[in-house]
């Protein structure tokens, strides 16, 4: 488990970037998140130590556990974004809000929203 939201943001960014099928580099993550390359390097050290990321020949790759975690965070993001859009929130605002909310809501609230969205 990651104890801060920025770690989850890094995993989510790596997941989205790797979906394009190209190798992911620190500069790609830096651009995606709007952070400095040294910040990415520091985060990658932490995520590597936790077993979520592997780096080989400057290519960043999610491990199996990193991929599972990133997919969970991304699914939560998509669900919350969709929920907010259904409430009438503009898509760009819903995306930005979902990015913050995904780190804050409890498991109980997430499950309640998920069940509500499945019914509709």
WOBEL-V674505 format. One record per residue. N is the residue number from 0. RES is the residue in one small letter. PHI is phi in degrees with one decimal (NA if undefined). OMEGA is omega in whole degrees, 0 to 359 (NA if undefined). Layout:
BEGIN
n->(N | N)
res->(RES | RES)
phi->(PHI | PHI)
omega->(OMEGA | OMEGA)
END
This chain:
BEGIN
n->(0 | 1 | 2 | 3 | 4 | 5 | 6 | 7 | 8 | 9 | 10 | 11 | 12 | 13 | 14 | 15 | 16 | 17 | 18 | 19 | 20 | 21 | 22 | 23 | 24 | 25 | 26 | 27 | 28 | 29 | 30 | 31 | 32 | 33 | 34 | 35 | 36 | 37 | 38 | 39 | 40 | 41 | 42 | 43 | 44 | 45 | 46 | 47 | 48 | 49 | 50 | 51 | 52 | 53 | 54 | 55 | 56 | 57 | 58 | 59 | 60 | 61 | 62 | 63 | 64 | 65 | 66 | 67 | 68 | 69 | 70 | 71 | 72 | 73 | 74 | 75 | 76 | 77 | 78 | 79 | 80 | 81 | 82 | 83 | 84 | 85 | 86 | 87 | 88 | 89 | 90 | 91 | 92 | 93 | 94 | 95 | 96 | 97 | 98 | 99 | 100 | 101 | 102 | 103 | 104 | 105 | 106 | 107 | 108 | 109 | 110 | 111 | 112 | 113 | 114 | 115 | 116 | 117 | 118 | 119)
res->(x | x | x | x | x | x | x | x | x | x | x | x | x | x | x | x | x | x | x | x | x | x | x | x | x | x | x | x | x | x | x | x | x | x | x | x | x | x | x | x | x | x | x | x | x | x | x | x | x | x | x | x | x | x | x | x | x | x | x | x | x | x | x | x | x | x | x | x | x | x | x | x | x | x | x | x | x | x | x | x | x | x | x | x | x | x | x | x | x | x | x | x | x | x | x | x | x | x | x | x | x | x | x | x | x | x | x | x | x | x | x | x | x | x | x | x | x | x | x | x)
phi->(NA | -98.8 | -95.8 | -148.6 | -70.5 | -66.2 | -61.3 | -65.6 | -62.6 | -63.6 | -61.4 | -62.7 | -64.5 | -62.8 | -59.3 | -63.6 | -66.9 | -71.7 | -62.9 | -74.3 | 83.5 | -104.4 | -61.1 | -99.7 | -118.5 | -56.2 | -64.1 | -65.6 | -65.1 | -58.0 | -66.0 | -60.4 | -98.5 | 68.9 | -122.7 | -75.4 | -63.2 | -61.1 | -65.1 | -64.9 | -58.0 | -63.6 | -64.3 | -66.0 | -60.5 | -65.7 | -66.7 | -67.5 | -61.8 | -83.3 | 85.4 | -93.5 | -137.0 | -123.0 | -124.6 | -139.6 | 52.0 | 64.8 | -97.5 | -95.7 | -136.8 | -74.3 | -76.4 | -59.8 | -69.3 | -65.8 | -66.2 | -61.0 | -64.0 | -61.8 | -64.8 | -63.5 | -63.5 | -67.2 | -62.8 | -63.0 | -59.8 | -62.6 | -62.8 | -65.4 | -62.3 | -62.2 | -60.5 | -64.9 | -62.3 | -64.4 | -78.5 | 105.4 | -77.1 | -57.4 | -55.1 | -65.8 | -70.3 | -60.7 | -61.1 | -64.8 | -67.6 | -61.6 | -61.2 | -82.2 | -65.2 | -58.2 | -94.2 | -104.6 | -76.9 | -76.7 | -61.5 | -63.9 | -65.0 | -59.0 | -63.7 | -64.0 | -65.9 | -60.2 | -64.2 | -61.5 | -67.2 | -69.6 | -71.7 | -76.4)
omega->(178 | 184 | 173 | 185 | 182 | 176 | 177 | 177 | 178 | 179 | 180 | 179 | 179 | 178 | 181 | 181 | 182 | 179 | 179 | 178 | 179 | 176 | 180 | 179 | 180 | 181 | 178 | 179 | 178 | 179 | 183 | 184 | 181 | 179 | 180 | 178 | 176 | 177 | 178 | 180 | 179 | 180 | 180 | 176 | 181 | 182 | 175 | 179 | 179 | 177 | 181 | 186 | 170 | 178 | 179 | 181 | 180 | 176 | 180 | 182 | 175 | 172 | 178 | 179 | 176 | 178 | 178 | 181 | 181 | 179 | 177 | 180 | 181 | 177 | 178 | 179 | 181 | 180 | 181 | 178 | 178 | 178 | 181 | 177 | 179 | 176 | 179 | 178 | 178 | 187 | 182 | 177 | 179 | 178 | 181 | 180 | 179 | 179 | 178 | 184 | 184 | 181 | 190 | 188 | 179 | 176 | 180 | 179 | 179 | 181 | 179 | 178 | 179 | 179 | 178 | 182 | 178 | 180 | 187 | NA)
END
